[in-house]
Amino acid sequence: LMEKREALYGRLNKWLLVAFIAINYGMGIWNVVRGDTFHYVLAFSSVLFVPVVWLFYKLFKLKPVNQLNAIIFAFIFLAYTIGEVLAGYYWIPHFDKVCHALSGTFTGILGIIMYYVLKPGRRMERGDFAACTVFMLCFAMAIAGMWEIGEFTISLVTDLDPQWVEGTGVTDTMTDMIACLIGALALIPSLTIFYKKNRADVIMGAVESFCELNLNGGK
């Protein structure tokens, strides 16, 4: 089943990648015509995400996982293409909070994978549900905290205010953290179905494939 899912997503990802590049380059050309230098640089730079993902696998000597790649580029498309290139953060109400929630989901998935990277034996077992869930939540919130520390550091060394402290005090930072937590909590149904009912959805299918291909830890 895992091999069939990987083959399916391998074919699907080719078309999704073409669409990803076409949309970003289309917006790049449009912004060249409009004379919007900032946004056409962002649009044309989007192609750099492709070698970055490829280099990640190469650097850590990992086999590519088609299902995980689909999730990675879906997140990049929402957070970068829609958010930055299409300026969705400015004209879509609360889109910033939506992306912070999705970042919690995305880093939560990475947290599940990291759990098995660190687990002795690296095998996926039904008894992992509680420990894996707690680790996933803590991992996602740790990344969120590091992100906010990074924004705080930027505000100390520059005149920028990425946390909007002047306008919102701690509210923007705290709502970002809360959104991230909600996004991570949204993974619990996938974990429950996987560990309690032995069925993998898109999310846990990606995790299972990663473990099978790179950690020899399939269920």
C-alpha positions as CSV (number, residue, x, y, z in Angstrom):
1,L,0.0,0.0,0.0
2,M,2.8,2.4,0.9
3,E,4.5,1.8,-2.5
4,K,1.2,2.5,-4.3
5,R,0.7,5.7,-2.4
6,E,4.3,6.8,-3.1
7,A,3.9,6.1,-6.8
8,L,0.6,8.0,-7.0
9,Y,2.0,11.0,-5.2
10,G,5.1,10.8,-7.4
11,R,3.0,11.3,-10.5
12,L,0.8,13.9,-8.8
13,N,3.8,15.9,-7.6
14,K,5.1,16.4,-11.1
15,W,2.0,18.2,-12.1
16,L,1.7,20.1,-8.8
17,L,5.3,21.3,-9.2
18,V,4.6,22.5,-12.7
19,A,1.6,24.4,-11.5
20,F,3.5,25.8,-8.5
21,I,6.3,27.2,-10.8
22,A,3.8,28.4,-13.5
23,I,1.7,30.4,-11.0
24,N,4.7,32.0,-9.3
25,Y,6.4,32.9,-12.6
26,G,3.1,34.1,-14.0
27,M,2.8,36.5,-11.0
28,G,6.4,37.4,-11.5
29,I,5.8,38.5,-15.1
30,W,2.7,40.3,-14.0
31,N,4.6,42.2,-11.4
32,V,7.4,43.1,-13.9
33,V,4.7,44.7,-16.1
34,R,3.3,46.5,-13.0
35,G,6.8,47.7,-12.0
36,D,6.5,46.0,-8.6
37,T,10.1,45.0,-8.0
38,F,9.6,43.5,-4.5
39,H,6.9,41.1,-5.6
40,Y,8.4,40.0,-8.8
41,V,11.7,39.2,-7.0
42,L,9.6,37.1,-4.5
43,A,7.8,35.4,-7.3
44,F,10.9,34.4,-9.3
45,S,12.7,33.4,-6.1
46,S,10.0,30.7,-5.5
47,V,11.9,28.2,-7.7
48,L,14.7,28.1,-5.1
49,F,12.4,26.1,-2.8
50,V,12.8,23.1,-5.1
51,P,16.6,22.7,-4.7
52,V,16.3,23.5,-1.0
53,V,14.0,20.5,-0.5
54,W,16.2,18.3,-2.7
55,L,19.4,19.4,-0.8
56,F,17.7,18.6,2.5
57,Y,17.3,15.0,1.5
58,K,20.9,14.9,0.1
59,L,22.5,16.6,3.1
60,F,20.9,14.1,5.6
61,K,21.3,11.1,3.2
62,L,17.5,10.5,3.1
63,K,15.4,8.9,0.4
64,P,12.8,11.4,-1.0
65,V,9.2,10.8,0.2
66,N,6.7,11.9,-2.4
67,Q,3.8,12.1,0.1
68,L,5.8,14.3,2.4
69,N,6.9,16.5,-0.5
70,A,3.3,17.1,-1.4
71,I,2.7,18.4,2.1
72,I,5.8,20.5,2.1
73,F,5.0,22.3,-1.2
74,A,1.3,22.7,-0.3
75,F,2.5,24.6,2.8
76,I,5.0,26.6,0.8
77,F,2.3,27.5,-1.7
78,L,-0.1,28.7,1.0
79,A,2.4,30.5,3.2
80,Y,4.7,31.9,0.5
81,T,2.9,32.1,-2.9
82,I,-0.5,33.1,-1.6
83,G,0.8,34.9,1.5
84,E,3.7,36.8,0.1
85,V,3.7,36.7,-3.7
86,L,-0.1,37.3,-3.9
87,A,0.0,39.5,-0.8
88,G,-2.6,37.4,0.9
89,Y,-1.4,38.5,4.3
90,Y,-2.6,41.9,3.5
91,W,-5.9,41.4,1.7
92,I,-7.2,38.1,3.1
93,P,-8.6,38.7,6.7
94,H,-6.8,36.6,9.3
95,F,-4.7,34.8,6.7
96,D,-1.6,35.3,8.9
97,K,-3.2,33.4,11.7
98,V,-4.4,30.7,9.3
99,C,-0.8,30.2,8.2
100,H,0.5,30.2,11.8
101,A,-2.0,27.4,12.5
102,L,-0.8,25.5,9.4
103,S,2.7,26.0,10.6
104,G,1.7,24.2,13.8
105,T,0.3,21.4,11.7
106,F,3.5,21.3,9.5
107,T,5.9,21.4,12.4
108,G,3.8,18.8,14.2
109,I,4.3,16.4,11.3
110,L,8.0,17.1,11.5
111,G,7.7,16.4,15.3
112,I,6.2,13.0,14.7
113,I,9.0,12.1,12.3
114,M,11.6,13.4,14.9
115,Y,10.0,11.2,17.5
116,Y,10.9,8.1,15.5
117,V,14.3,9.5,14.6
118,L,15.0,9.6,18.3
119,K,13.1,6.5,19.4
120,P,15.3,3.4,20.1
121,G,14.6,0.9,17.4
122,R,12.8,3.5,15.3
123,R,9.8,1.3,14.8
124,M,6.2,2.5,14.6
125,E,4.1,0.7,17.2
126,R,0.5,1.1,18.4
127,G,1.7,1.8,21.9
128,D,3.4,5.0,20.7
129,F,0.2,7.0,20.6
130,A,0.4,8.9,23.9
131,A,4.2,9.6,23.9
132,C,4.2,10.5,20.2
133,T,1.3,12.9,20.7
134,V,2.9,14.7,23.6
135,F,6.2,14.9,21.8
136,M,4.5,16.3,18.7
137,L,2.8,19.0,20.6
138,C,5.9,20.0,22.5
139,F,8.0,20.0,19.3
140,A,5.5,22.2,17.4
141,M,5.3,24.7,20.3
142,A,9.1,24.7,20.7
143,I,9.5,25.7,17.0
144,A,6.8,28.4,17.5
145,G,8.7,29.7,20.5
146,M,12.0,29.8,18.6
147,W,10.3,31.7,15.7
148,E,9.0,34.3,18.1
149,I,12.5,34.6,19.8
150,G,13.9,35.2,16.3
151,E,11.4,37.9,15.6
152,F,12.1,39.5,19.0
153,T,15.9,39.4,18.2
154,I,15.2,41.1,14.8
155,S,13.4,43.9,16.7
156,L,16.3,44.4,19.0
157,V,18.9,44.8,16.3
158,T,16.9,46.6,13.7
159,D,14.1,49.2,13.5
160,L,11.6,46.6,12.4
161,D,8.7,45.4,14.6
162,P,7.8,41.9,13.2
163,Q,5.8,41.1,16.4
164,W,3.7,44.3,16.1
165,V,4.6,45.2,19.7
166,E,3.9,48.9,19.2
167,G,0.4,48.3,18.0
168,T,-0.7,45.1,19.9
169,G,1.7,44.7,22.8
170,V,2.0,40.9,23.4
171,T,-1.3,40.1,21.7
172,D,0.1,39.3,18.2
173,T,2.8,37.1,19.7
174,M,0.4,35.2,21.9
175,T,-2.3,34.7,19.2
176,D,0.4,33.4,16.9
177,M,1.4,30.9,19.5
178,I,-2.2,29.9,20.1
179,A,-2.9,29.5,16.4
180,C,0.2,27.2,16.2
181,L,-1.1,25.1,19.1
182,I,-4.5,24.8,17.4
183,G,-2.8,23.6,14.2
184,A,-0.8,21.0,16.1
185,L,-3.9,19.8,18.0
186,A,-5.6,19.3,14.6
187,L,-3.2,16.4,14.0
188,I,-4.6,14.4,16.9
189,P,-7.5,12.8,14.9
190,S,-4.9,11.5,12.3
191,L,-2.8,10.1,15.1
192,T,-5.9,8.5,16.7
193,I,-7.0,6.9,13.5
194,F,-3.5,5.6,12.8
195,Y,-2.7,4.2,16.2
196,K,-6.1,3.1,17.3
197,K,-7.7,1.9,14.0
198,N,-4.5,1.0,12.1
199,R,-5.4,3.3,9.1
200,A,-3.2,6.0,7.6
201,D,-4.6,9.2,6.1
202,V,-2.6,11.6,4.0
203,I,-0.7,12.9,7.0
204,M,0.2,9.7,8.7
205,G,0.7,8.0,5.3
206,A,3.5,10.5,4.7
207,V,5.0,9.8,8.1
208,E,4.7,6.1,7.7
209,S,6.4,6.3,4.3
210,F,9.2,8.4,5.6
211,C,9.9,5.9,8.4
212,E,9.6,2.9,6.1
213,L,12.0,4.4,3.5
214,N,14.5,6.1,5.8
215,L,14.3,4.6,9.3
216,N,13.2,1.0,8.7
217,G,10.4,1.7,11.1
218,G,7.2,0.8,9.2
219,K,4.3,-0.5,11.2
